[in-house]
Amino acid sequence: MKPRLFLIAALAAVVATLTVPSAAHANPDDSNRASVAGISAQAIMAGPDDNNNASVSGISSQTAGSCPYTALCLYTEGDFRGRMFVIYACGNYALFNWNGWGSVYNNQTPSYWAYLLDQNGNEAHGFVDGAGASWVEFDPYWYAKPC
């Protein structure tokens, strides 16, 4: 009887050891930014007031909606929400108080790219026609450039 109890106890200990998850360990090559389904942790924590005072030189804002054909649209919130700035004409448009997450949609005619520019006016992020990004961190961008 004692060998059978010993065998059952040993088997239970082995099963318990195998079913307990081990601690997670990060490797040096792992990203230091957590994400869920491709959305960064910063985007998940983005608030509706991140770009509350945002403006675009020479462009009035309107309630978010579908981006009209032939336009570049900048949204003050992620997922194409918040206020929307619709830009039709080519040129560089200064971005003021874009201090957080928003979104961009380039609905210009085929073959026209749109760009977000850094403080030196260099093209830093491009959007092909008919495409956009539902989460864009606007902090590094100072200008928008359709065409």
Short mmCIF file of the C-alpha atoms (twelve columns), coordinates in Angstrom:
data_MODEL
# 
_entry.id   MODEL 
# 
loop_
_atom_site.group_PDB 
_atom_site.id 
_atom_site.type_symbol 
_atom_site.label_atom_id 
_atom_site.label_alt_id 
_atom_site.label_comp_id 
_atom_site.label_asym_id 
_atom_site.label_seq_id 
_atom_site.Cartn_x 
_atom_site.Cartn_y 
_atom_site.Cartn_z 
_atom_site.pdbx_PDB_model_num 
ATOM 1   C CA . MET A 1   0.000   0.000  0.000   1 
ATOM 2   C CA . LYS A 2   2.806   2.439  0.890   1 
ATOM 3   C CA . PRO A 3   4.546   2.105  -2.523  1 
ATOM 4   C CA . ARG A 4   1.262   2.884  -4.265  1 
ATOM 5   C CA . LEU A 5   0.737   6.073  -2.174  1 
ATOM 6   C CA . PHE A 6   4.331   7.089  -2.801  1 
ATOM 7   C CA . LEU A 7   3.855   6.571  -6.549  1 
ATOM 8   C CA . ILE A 8   0.600   8.592  -6.575  1 
ATOM 9   C CA . ALA A 9   2.242   11.426 -4.610  1 
ATOM 10  C CA . ALA A 10  5.251   11.460 -6.949  1 
ATOM 11  C CA . LEU A 11  3.001   11.495 -10.004 1 
ATOM 12  C CA . ALA A 12  0.937   14.354 -8.542  1 
ATOM 13  C CA . ALA A 13  4.131   16.358 -7.928  1 
ATOM 14  C CA . VAL A 14  5.285   15.840 -11.524 1 
ATOM 15  C CA . VAL A 15  1.876   16.871 -12.914 1 
ATOM 16  C CA . ALA A 16  1.809   19.973 -10.701 1 
ATOM 17  C CA . THR A 17  5.274   20.963 -11.876 1 
ATOM 18  C CA . LEU A 18  4.332   20.571 -15.523 1 
ATOM 19  C CA . THR A 19  1.082   22.557 -15.285 1 
ATOM 20  C CA . VAL A 20  2.448   25.606 -13.441 1 
ATOM 21  C CA . PRO A 21  3.448   28.293 -15.981 1 
ATOM 22  C CA . SER A 22  6.991   29.525 -15.818 1 
ATOM 23  C CA . ALA A 23  7.888   33.179 -15.461 1 
ATOM 24  C CA . ALA A 24  8.176   35.241 -18.644 1 
ATOM 25  C CA . HIS A 25  11.617  36.456 -19.604 1 
ATOM 26  C CA . ALA A 26  12.425  39.225 -22.069 1 
ATOM 27  C CA . ASN A 27  15.277  38.851 -24.474 1 
ATOM 28  C CA . PRO A 28  17.453  41.801 -25.526 1 
ATOM 29  C CA . ASP A 29  15.888  41.616 -28.996 1 
ATOM 30  C CA . ASP A 30  12.328  41.904 -27.685 1 
ATOM 31  C CA . SER A 31  10.520  45.170 -28.330 1 
ATOM 32  C CA . ASN A 32  10.206  47.476 -25.341 1 
ATOM 33  C CA . ARG A 33  6.751   48.563 -26.469 1 
ATOM 34  C CA . ALA A 34  3.814   46.391 -25.591 1 
ATOM 35  C CA . SER A 35  1.073   45.994 -28.168 1 
ATOM 36  C CA . VAL A 36  -2.316  44.397 -28.590 1 
ATOM 37  C CA . ALA A 37  -3.336  43.340 -32.082 1 
ATOM 38  C CA . GLY A 38  -0.764  45.681 -33.629 1 
ATOM 39  C CA . ILE A 39  -1.812  48.751 -31.605 1 
ATOM 40  C CA . SER A 40  0.855   50.112 -29.282 1 
ATOM 41  C CA . ALA A 41  0.260   50.582 -25.572 1 
ATOM 42  C CA . GLN A 42  0.472   54.352 -26.076 1 
ATOM 43  C CA . ALA A 43  -2.402  54.226 -28.576 1 
ATOM 44  C CA . ILE A 44  -4.501  52.181 -26.198 1 
ATOM 45  C CA . MET A 45  -3.956  54.833 -23.517 1 
ATOM 46  C CA . ALA A 46  -4.642  57.713 -25.917 1 
ATOM 47  C CA . GLY A 47  -7.343  60.039 -24.717 1 
ATOM 48  C CA . PRO A 48  -9.901  62.030 -26.662 1 
ATOM 49  C CA . ASP A 49  -8.273  65.245 -25.416 1 
ATOM 50  C CA . ASP A 50  -4.775  64.482 -26.758 1 
ATOM 51  C CA . ASN A 51  -5.251  66.869 -29.691 1 
ATOM 52  C CA . ASN A 52  -8.031  68.965 -28.178 1 
ATOM 53  C CA . ASN A 53  -6.443  72.245 -29.318 1 
ATOM 54  C CA . ALA A 54  -5.060  70.949 -32.613 1 
ATOM 55  C CA . SER A 55  -5.195  73.116 -35.701 1 
ATOM 56  C CA . VAL A 56  -3.866  73.141 -39.250 1 
ATOM 57  C CA . SER A 57  -2.703  76.377 -40.890 1 
ATOM 58  C CA . GLY A 58  -5.427  77.781 -43.145 1 
ATOM 59  C CA . ILE A 59  -7.841  74.867 -42.627 1 
ATOM 60  C CA . SER A 60  -10.993 74.854 -40.486 1 
ATOM 61  C CA . SER A 61  -11.998 71.734 -38.613 1 
ATOM 62  C CA . GLN A 62  -15.296 69.932 -38.907 1 
ATOM 63  C CA . THR A 63  -16.988 66.954 -37.311 1 
ATOM 64  C CA . ALA A 64  -15.248 63.722 -38.247 1 
ATOM 65  C CA . GLY A 65  -16.716 61.763 -41.131 1 
ATOM 66  C CA . SER A 66  -15.645 60.091 -44.336 1 
ATOM 67  C CA . CYS A 67  -12.699 61.697 -46.042 1 
ATOM 68  C CA . PRO A 68  -13.917 63.292 -49.311 1 
ATOM 69  C CA . TYR A 69  -12.425 62.141 -52.587 1 
ATOM 70  C CA . THR A 70  -9.368  64.195 -53.677 1 
ATOM 71  C CA . ALA A 71  -8.570  65.221 -50.052 1 
ATOM 72  C CA . LEU A 72  -6.082  64.455 -47.322 1 
ATOM 73  C CA . CYS A 73  -7.842  64.201 -43.947 1 
ATOM 74  C CA . LEU A 74  -6.291  64.559 -40.502 1 
ATOM 75  C CA . TYR A 75  -8.321  63.444 -37.483 1 
ATOM 76  C CA . THR A 76  -7.718  64.579 -33.903 1 
ATOM 77  C CA . GLU A 77  -8.446  61.089 -32.517 1 
ATOM 78  C CA . GLY A 78  -7.544  57.559 -33.502 1 
ATOM 79  C CA . ASP A 79  -9.844  55.423 -35.656 1 
ATOM 80  C CA . PHE A 80  -10.813 58.474 -37.761 1 
ATOM 81  C CA . ARG A 81  -12.769 60.152 -34.949 1 
ATOM 82  C CA . GLY A 82  -12.750 63.529 -33.243 1 
ATOM 83  C CA . ARG A 83  -12.461 66.630 -35.394 1 
ATOM 84  C CA . MET A 84  -11.375 66.376 -39.008 1 
ATOM 85  C CA . PHE A 85  -9.236  68.717 -41.096 1 
ATOM 86  C CA . VAL A 86  -9.831  68.307 -44.843 1 
ATOM 87  C CA . ILE A 87  -6.990  69.498 -47.102 1 
ATOM 88  C CA . TYR A 88  -7.519  69.700 -50.875 1 
ATOM 89  C CA . ALA A 89  -4.725  71.917 -52.221 1 
ATOM 90  C CA . CYS A 90  -1.056  70.972 -52.562 1 
ATOM 91  C CA . GLY A 91  1.412   72.650 -50.211 1 
ATOM 92  C CA . ASN A 92  2.879   72.383 -46.737 1 
ATOM 93  C CA . TYR A 93  0.408   72.939 -43.893 1 
ATOM 94  C CA . ALA A 94  1.732   73.670 -40.401 1 
ATOM 95  C CA . LEU A 95  0.359   71.477 -37.612 1 
ATOM 96  C CA . PHE A 96  -0.256  73.258 -34.296 1 
ATOM 97  C CA . ASN A 97  -0.852  71.513 -30.949 1 
ATOM 98  C CA . TRP A 98  -0.915  67.979 -32.353 1 
ATOM 99  C CA . ASN A 99  0.404   66.466 -29.138 1 
ATOM 100 C CA . GLY A 100 -0.869  62.920 -29.205 1 
ATOM 101 C CA . TRP A 101 -2.571  60.217 -31.179 1 
ATOM 102 C CA . GLY A 102 -4.804  60.880 -34.165 1 
ATOM 103 C CA . SER A 103 -5.386  59.361 -37.584 1 
ATOM 104 C CA . VAL A 104 -4.764  60.157 -41.250 1 
ATOM 105 C CA . TYR A 105 -6.526  59.192 -44.470 1 
ATOM 106 C CA . ASN A 106 -5.231  60.040 -47.953 1 
ATOM 107 C CA . ASN A 107 -8.176  60.002 -50.353 1 
ATOM 108 C CA . GLN A 108 -6.442  61.894 -53.160 1 
ATOM 109 C CA . THR A 109 -6.606  60.786 -56.765 1 
ATOM 110 C CA . PRO A 110 -4.490  57.773 -57.796 1 
ATOM 111 C CA . SER A 111 -0.708  58.165 -57.647 1 
ATOM 112 C CA . TYR A 112 -0.794  61.137 -55.236 1 
ATOM 113 C CA . TRP A 113 1.003   60.469 -51.986 1 
ATOM 114 C CA . ALA A 114 0.529   62.508 -48.814 1 
ATOM 115 C CA . TYR A 115 3.243   63.067 -46.231 1 
ATOM 116 C CA . LEU A 116 3.734   64.120 -42.648 1 
ATOM 117 C CA . LEU A 117 6.917   66.177 -42.330 1 
ATOM 118 C CA . ASP A 118 9.317   66.618 -39.445 1 
ATOM 119 C CA . GLN A 119 10.368  70.016 -38.046 1 
ATOM 120 C CA . ASN A 120 12.959  70.405 -40.831 1 
ATOM 121 C CA . GLY A 121 10.391  69.804 -43.555 1 
ATOM 122 C CA . ASN A 122 11.654  66.307 -44.365 1 
ATOM 123 C CA . GLU A 123 9.129   63.686 -45.440 1 
ATOM 124 C CA . ALA A 124 8.900   61.423 -42.396 1 
ATOM 125 C CA . HIS A 125 5.761   59.340 -42.991 1 
ATOM 126 C CA . GLY A 126 4.048   58.733 -46.328 1 
ATOM 127 C CA . PHE A 127 0.538   57.594 -47.209 1 
ATOM 128 C CA . VAL A 128 -0.312  56.146 -50.613 1 
ATOM 129 C CA . ASP A 129 -3.593  57.247 -52.196 1 
ATOM 130 C CA . GLY A 130 -6.654  55.418 -50.888 1 
ATOM 131 C CA . ALA A 131 -4.959  54.494 -47.608 1 
ATOM 132 C CA . GLY A 132 -4.332  55.830 -44.154 1 
ATOM 133 C CA . ALA A 133 -3.480  54.963 -40.592 1 
ATOM 134 C CA . SER A 134 -6.019  54.694 -37.800 1 
ATOM 135 C CA . TRP A 135 -3.393  55.434 -35.110 1 
ATOM 136 C CA . VAL A 136 -0.685  58.035 -35.750 1 
ATOM 137 C CA . GLU A 137 1.488   59.579 -33.047 1 
ATOM 138 C CA . PHE A 138 1.617   63.225 -34.174 1 
ATOM 139 C CA . ASP A 139 4.328   64.439 -31.777 1 
ATOM 140 C CA . PRO A 140 7.217   64.152 -34.287 1 
ATOM 141 C CA . TYR A 141 5.334   65.814 -37.156 1 
ATOM 142 C CA . TRP A 142 5.221   69.537 -37.798 1 
ATOM 143 C CA . TYR A 143 3.633   69.724 -41.258 1 
ATOM 144 C CA . ALA A 144 1.195   67.866 -43.510 1 
ATOM 145 C CA . LYS A 145 1.806   67.797 -47.241 1 
ATOM 146 C CA . PRO A 146 -0.784  66.506 -49.701 1 
ATOM 147 C CA . CYS A 147 0.348   65.973 -53.311 1 
# 
